[in-house]
């Protein structure tokens, strides 16, 4: 974790060169509570770039997965599906979109979540 200035932190996720289009990488980031709890996040390399979202389903907080065969974000608890471009649910129990996580991509390909 790197101090990004102010109260914002930069959480290292990986290098863009090691995450091919159509693949994803999970990461943990601080929830911001006093206990230092971490939450899962998911970084996805789409055709038009990278996106990252909070990794917990908005229905019952189960961890979401990247389904590279369908190209969708999937919650296995109740078969919820999210659009990876917007984070919006389109199938199953979830009604709220996933929280988008701001990214910083350095010239050398290093990817950071800005929290």
C-alpha positions in Angstrom: 0.0 0.0 0.0 1.3 3.4 -1.0 0.1 6.7 0.3 -1.6 8.5 -2.6 -1.9 11.8 -0.9 -4.6 13.1 1.5 -6.4 10.1 3.0 -6.4 8.1 -0.3 -4.2 5.0 -0.6 -2.9 3.2 -3.7 -3.2 -0.6 -3.5 -1.0 -2.5 -5.8 -2.9 -5.0 -8.0 -0.5 -6.2 -10.6 1.0 -5.4 -14.0 -1.1 -4.9 -17.1 1.3 -7.1 -19.1 0.5 -10.1 -17.0 -3.3 -9.8 -17.2 -4.5 -10.7 -20.7 -7.7 -9.4 -22.2 -10.7 -11.4 -20.9 -9.0 -12.3 -17.7 -9.4 -10.9 -14.1 -7.4 -10.7 -10.9 -8.8 -10.5 -7.4 -7.2 -8.2 -4.8 -7.9 -7.0 -1.3 -8.3 -3.4 -0.2 -8.9 -1.8 3.2 -12.5 -1.3 4.2 -11.6 1.7 6.2 -12.7 0.5 9.6 -10.8 0.6 12.9 -10.1 -3.1 12.8 -8.3 -3.0 9.5 -10.8 -5.2 7.7 -10.1 -6.0 4.1 -12.6 -6.3 1.3 -12.2 -8.2 -1.9 -12.0 -6.4 -5.2 -11.9 -7.6 -8.8 -9.9 -6.2 -11.6 -11.0 -7.1 -15.2 -9.2 -6.6 -18.4 -11.8 -5.8 -21.0 -11.3 -5.2 -24.7 -11.3 -1.4 -24.1 -9.2 -1.4 -20.9 -9.3 -2.2 -17.2 -12.1 -1.8 -14.8 -12.3 -2.7 -11.1 -15.2 -3.2 -8.7 -15.9 -4.1 -5.1 -15.8 -7.9 -5.0 -18.9 -8.5 -2.9 -22.4 -9.0 -4.4 -24.8 -6.2 -3.5 -27.5 -8.7 -2.7 -26.1 -10.7 0.2 -22.4 -9.8 0.2 -21.1 -13.1 -1.3 -17.9 -12.8 -3.1 -18.3 -12.4 -6.9 -16.3 -14.3 -9.5 -15.2 -13.5 -13.1 -16.7 -15.9 -15.6 -14.3 -15.7 -18.5 -16.5 -18.0 -20.6 -19.5 -15.7 -20.4 -17.6 -12.5 -20.0 -19.7 -11.5 -17.0 -19.3 -11.0 -13.2 -21.1 -13.8 -11.5 -22.3 -14.3 -7.9 -22.5 -18.0 -7.3 -24.8 -17.7 -4.3 -28.0 -16.9 -6.2 -26.7 -16.9 -9.8 -26.6 -13.1 -10.0 -24.9 -11.5 -13.0 -23.3 -8.1 -13.5 -22.2 -6.3 -16.6 -18.5 -5.9 -16.4 -18.5 -2.5 -18.3 -20.9 -0.9 -15.9 -21.1 -3.0 -12.8 -24.9 -3.1 -13.1 -26.8 -6.3 -12.3 -28.9 -7.7 -15.1 -29.8 -11.2 -13.8 -30.7 -12.8 -10.5 -31.3 -11.2 -7.1 -28.9 -8.2 -7.1 -30.6 -4.8 -7.6 -27.8 -2.4 -7.0 -24.6 -2.1 -9.1 -21.2 -3.0 -7.8 -19.1 -0.1 -6.5 -16.5 0.9 -9.0 -13.0 1.3 -7.8 -10.8 4.0 -9.3 -7.6 2.8 -11.0 -4.2 4.3 -11.7 -2.1 2.7 -14.4 1.5 3.7 -14.5 3.5 4.0 -17.8 5.3 0.7 -16.9 1.9 -1.1 -16.7 1.7 -1.2 -12.8 -1.9 -1.1 -11.8 -3.1 0.5 -8.5 -6.5 0.8 -6.9 -7.1 4.2 -5.5 -9.0 3.9 -2.2 
